[in-house]
Amino acid sequence: MKLSKLLYECAKAATNYGDQSFTYLSLMTGEALNDENYANAVPTALTNINGFLQRLSQLRKLPAKIEAFDVSDDDASIPYERFSEKPRSIVAIFQRFGKSYRNLEWRKSNHDVRILEAFDRSKKVYVQYRPEVPYFTMSDIPSCEAVYDEAGDFKAYSFKGAEYANEDGLLEAMGECDFDLEKRLGVPNEAYPLCIEWCKAKMNDLDAGASQALEVKTESRILDIENDENLFLQTEIEACGVLR
């Protein structure tokens, strides 16, 4: 699911005003943020989404990724900027050795991960890691501007230099720039309904006791999500498709 779609579903469930003005299009065009009912609700929902995603990560319910690197530096280090996502933790570093794979010793610092033993520099090194979950703000939600003709009548929406009079074309273009939670972080499908329920309850002025009970209940349901823990097993490594 895209971040903006989850935000819309969470804010809609949490507010539940029963009107028809709050639509996905109104969120993406920014019109919803001009409505006093949603101006605070939408950013608050995003704050709660951030908290939920962080908890998913802490409970290891987001899968580890595997990426391949050429390592030729004298210090045998891989800077974090070379990863597609910034690593939160390293699971394993390994290299093909004959028909199998050999686990390499490593050390993680604030800016890179370094291999601490001899390895074949002519072959790729594979790093299995857990990405750091970003803290999202409203600037991470794609936005557009309304364009009006000389008479002051609405003409189209402008997004990244192009104009869209058609709603479907606009949302498709904006969706391509949206953060894909499944592809980028591996958020499982079972987590989205829990996140919506979490935001709805959190935003309904619970007292301290009810809020704590909610967190315990939600965490229990998060723990029920099938763990995508990847151990250093050749079959699982090959299933990732990196080594084929």
C-alpha positions as CSV (number, residue, x, y, z in Angstrom):
1,M,0.0,0.0,0.0
2,K,1.1,3.5,-0.7
3,L,1.7,5.9,2.2
4,S,-0.9,8.4,1.1
5,K,-3.6,5.7,0.8
6,L,-2.9,4.4,4.3
7,L,-3.0,8.0,5.6
8,Y,-6.3,8.5,4.0
9,E,-7.8,5.3,5.4
10,C,-6.5,6.1,8.9
11,A,-7.7,9.7,8.9
12,K,-11.1,8.7,7.5
13,A,-11.6,6.0,10.2
14,A,-10.4,8.2,13.0
15,T,-12.6,11.2,12.1
16,N,-15.7,9.4,10.8
17,Y,-17.7,12.6,10.4
18,G,-20.1,10.9,8.0
19,D,-19.7,13.5,5.3
20,Q,-18.7,12.9,1.7
21,S,-16.2,15.8,1.4
22,F,-13.2,13.9,2.7
23,T,-12.0,11.9,-0.3
24,Y,-8.7,10.5,-1.4
25,L,-8.6,13.2,-4.1
26,S,-9.2,15.9,-1.5
27,L,-6.3,14.7,0.5
28,M,-4.0,14.5,-2.5
29,T,-4.9,17.9,-3.8
30,G,-4.6,19.5,-0.3
31,E,-8.2,20.6,-0.2
32,A,-8.9,18.5,2.9
33,L,-6.2,20.4,4.9
34,N,-8.2,23.6,4.4
35,D,-11.1,22.0,6.3
36,E,-11.0,22.5,10.0
37,N,-12.3,19.0,10.6
38,Y,-9.2,17.5,8.9
39,A,-6.5,20.1,9.1
40,N,-5.2,18.6,12.4
41,A,-6.6,15.1,12.0
42,V,-4.5,14.2,8.9
43,P,-1.1,15.2,10.4
44,T,-2.1,13.5,13.7
45,A,-3.0,10.3,11.8
46,L,0.5,10.4,10.1
47,T,2.2,10.7,13.5
48,N,0.3,7.6,14.7
49,I,1.3,5.8,11.5
50,N,4.9,6.6,12.2
51,G,4.6,5.1,15.7
52,F,2.9,2.0,14.4
53,L,5.6,1.4,11.7
54,Q,8.4,1.9,14.3
55,R,6.8,-0.8,16.5
56,L,6.5,-3.2,13.5
57,S,10.2,-2.7,13.0
58,Q,11.1,-3.1,16.6
59,L,9.2,-6.4,16.8
60,R,11.0,-7.6,13.6
61,K,7.8,-7.9,11.5
62,L,9.4,-6.2,8.6
63,P,11.5,-8.5,6.4
64,A,15.3,-8.2,6.0
65,K,16.6,-7.2,2.6
66,I,19.5,-8.7,0.7
67,E,21.7,-6.5,-1.6
68,A,24.9,-7.3,-3.5
69,F,28.0,-5.1,-3.4
70,D,31.5,-5.0,-5.0
71,V,33.9,-4.3,-2.1
72,S,37.4,-3.2,-3.3
73,D,38.3,-0.6,-0.7
74,D,41.4,-1.3,1.4
75,D,39.4,-1.0,4.6
76,A,36.7,-3.4,3.3
77,S,33.9,-1.1,4.2
78,I,30.5,-0.5,2.6
79,P,29.1,3.0,3.3
80,Y,25.4,3.3,4.0
81,E,24.8,5.6,1.1
82,R,25.4,2.6,-1.2
83,F,22.4,0.8,0.2
84,S,19.0,1.3,-1.3
85,E,17.7,2.0,2.2
86,K,19.6,3.1,5.3
87,P,20.3,0.0,7.4
88,R,18.9,-0.1,11.0
89,S,20.6,-3.4,11.7
90,I,22.8,-5.9,9.9
91,V,21.6,-9.6,9.9
92,A,24.5,-11.2,8.0
93,I,27.2,-10.6,5.5
94,F,28.2,-13.5,3.2
95,Q,29.9,-14.5,0.0
96,R,29.7,-17.4,-2.4
97,F,32.3,-20.1,-1.6
98,G,32.2,-23.0,-4.0
99,K,28.6,-24.3,-4.2
100,S,27.6,-22.8,-0.9
101,Y,28.0,-19.5,1.0
102,R,30.3,-18.4,3.8
103,N,29.2,-16.1,6.6
104,L,31.7,-13.2,7.1
105,E,32.6,-11.4,10.3
106,W,31.6,-7.8,10.3
107,R,31.4,-4.6,12.4
108,K,28.7,-1.9,12.1
109,S,29.5,1.8,12.7
110,N,27.4,5.0,12.4
111,H,28.3,5.4,8.7
112,D,29.3,2.0,7.3
113,V,29.7,-1.7,7.8
114,R,33.2,-3.2,7.7
115,I,34.2,-6.8,6.9
116,L,36.7,-8.0,9.5
117,E,38.1,-11.1,7.8
118,A,39.7,-12.1,4.5
119,F,37.4,-12.6,1.6
120,D,37.5,-12.8,-2.2
121,R,37.5,-9.2,-3.6
122,S,36.8,-10.5,-7.1
123,K,33.4,-11.7,-6.0
124,K,30.3,-9.8,-4.8
125,V,29.5,-9.6,-1.1
126,Y,25.9,-10.0,0.0
127,V,24.5,-8.0,2.9
128,Q,21.3,-9.0,4.7
129,Y,20.0,-6.1,6.7
130,R,16.9,-4.5,8.2
131,P,16.1,-1.0,6.8
132,E,15.6,1.9,9.0
133,V,12.0,3.0,9.0
134,P,11.8,6.7,7.9
135,Y,9.8,9.2,10.0
136,F,7.3,10.5,7.6
137,T,6.0,14.1,7.5
138,M,3.3,15.8,5.3
139,S,6.1,16.7,2.8
140,D,6.3,13.0,2.0
141,I,2.8,13.1,0.7
142,P,2.7,14.1,-3.0
143,S,0.8,17.4,-3.5
144,C,-0.5,19.4,-6.5
145,E,-1.9,22.8,-7.3
146,A,-5.2,23.8,-8.9
147,V,-4.9,25.8,-12.1
148,Y,-7.6,28.3,-13.1
149,D,-8.4,30.0,-16.4
150,E,-8.6,33.8,-16.9
151,A,-12.3,33.8,-15.8
152,G,-11.3,32.2,-12.5
153,D,-12.9,28.9,-13.3
154,F,-11.1,25.6,-12.5
155,K,-9.1,24.3,-15.4
156,A,-6.9,21.5,-14.2
157,Y,-4.5,20.3,-11.5
158,S,-0.8,20.9,-11.9
159,F,1.7,18.2,-10.7
160,K,5.5,18.3,-11.5
161,G,5.0,20.6,-14.5
162,A,2.1,18.7,-16.1
163,E,-1.6,19.6,-16.0
164,Y,-4.2,17.0,-15.4
165,A,-7.9,17.6,-16.0
166,N,-8.7,14.0,-15.4
167,E,-8.7,12.7,-11.8
168,D,-7.5,9.2,-12.7
169,G,-4.5,10.6,-14.6
170,L,-3.6,12.9,-11.7
171,L,-3.8,10.2,-9.0
172,E,-1.8,7.8,-11.2
173,A,1.0,10.3,-11.7
174,M,1.0,11.2,-8.0
175,G,1.0,7.6,-7.0
176,E,4.2,6.9,-8.9
177,C,5.9,9.4,-6.6
178,D,4.3,8.0,-3.4
179,F,6.2,6.0,-0.9
180,D,5.4,2.3,-1.4
181,L,5.3,0.7,2.0
182,E,5.2,-2.8,0.7
183,K,8.0,-2.5,-1.8
184,R,10.3,-0.2,0.2
185,L,9.8,-1.6,3.7
186,G,8.0,-4.9,3.2
187,V,5.0,-4.0,5.4
188,P,2.8,-7.1,5.4
189,N,-0.9,-6.9,4.3
190,E,-2.0,-8.0,7.8
191,A,-0.5,-4.9,9.3
192,Y,-2.7,-2.3,7.5
193,P,-6.0,-3.0,9.2
194,L,-4.2,-3.0,12.6
195,C,-2.7,0.4,11.7
196,I,-6.1,1.8,10.8
197,E,-7.6,0.5,14.1
198,W,-4.6,1.8,16.0
199,C,-5.0,5.3,14.6
200,K,-8.8,5.3,15.2
201,A,-8.4,4.4,18.8
202,K,-5.4,6.7,19.5
203,M,-7.2,9.7,18.1
204,N,-10.4,9.2,20.1
205,D,-9.2,10.9,23.3
206,L,-8.6,7.7,25.3
207,D,-7.6,8.0,28.9
208,A,-4.2,6.6,30.0
209,G,-5.6,3.2,31.0
210,A,-7.5,2.6,27.8
211,S,-4.6,3.8,25.7
212,Q,-2.2,1.4,27.5
213,A,-4.8,-1.5,27.0
214,L,-5.0,-0.6,23.3
215,E,-1.2,-0.8,22.9
216,V,-1.1,-4.2,24.6
217,K,-3.9,-5.5,22.5
218,T,-2.4,-4.2,19.2
219,E,1.1,-5.4,20.1
220,S,-0.3,-8.9,20.7
221,R,-2.0,-8.9,17.3
222,I,1.3,-7.6,15.7
223,L,3.1,-10.6,17.3
224,D,0.6,-12.9,15.6
225,I,1.8,-11.7,12.2
226,E,3.9,-14.4,10.6
227,N,7.5,-13.5,11.2
228,D,9.5,-13.0,8.0
229,E,12.8,-13.6,9.8
230,N,15.5,-14.6,7.3
231,L,18.2,-16.7,8.7
232,F,21.5,-17.5,7.0
233,L,20.0,-20.4,4.9
234,Q,21.0,-20.9,1.3
235,T,17.4,-21.8,0.2
236,E,16.1,-18.5,1.6
237,I,19.0,-16.5,0.2
238,E,18.3,-17.9,-3.3
239,A,14.6,-17.3,-2.9
240,C,15.3,-13.6,-2.6
241,G,16.4,-13.7,-6.2
242,V,19.7,-11.7,-5.6
243,L,22.0,-14.7,-6.2
244,R,20.4,-16.2,-9.3
